[in-house]
Amino acid sequence: MIFWGLDSVGHNERSFGCVFISVLTYSGLLMYCYFKAQCLCRCQAGCLNVWKPDREEQRYCWGCSNWFNTSCIQYHARTQSSVAAEQKAFKSHEGYAEIIVDVAFQPTARGGPTHFASGNGRIVRLARELLNDANLDSYPQYVGHLLEAEGDPAFSRENAWAEIMEDLIGLKKAHRGDFSHEQLICREQQMYGCPICENIVL
């Protein structure tokens, strides 16, 4: 449409068309620069290692709000299960289903063969938001599970919350354990230390 207009209209319209294309080009350049900046590792000032989603994993630090290429940061001796156990011991997390804590404090990651380009950020964020809700036993989806399973000795609070989170995110129960599909939680991943924040494990 734009190029047809350039061939068919007068001088003023042609000038406007050129300006319009220039604006689009400039906007595209700005978007390119923005998204490229989002893909840069923040491990140190001047690091220019661009994230390659299909080949490399990045970890997110909730302390400094930065993404880091795993190839740029150091392994941490702590395990994922020890981090989760520490979180479950906090009084503020008492009474919550363990699966919610496990999901909330798994590594926030994107890229590579495990987390795909979109990553698990929205999964972790959902679990953390649930941990801020002091009335989860009244959560509509959970009440629905209770009513549906009334009198069923096989009912599991942990399984119920796993299914609720999967439903809220849009994951299929049939894909559990199939790592060619996105998972609610990936256990015992390699842990890393944040190069900016002290004592924060990624």
Helices and strands as residue ranges (DSSP letters): H 2-8, H 11-38, E 58-61, E 66-69, G 70-72, H 80-88, G 91-93, H 98-104, E 109-110, H 112-115, H 121-131, G 136-138, H 140-148, H 157-169, G 173-175
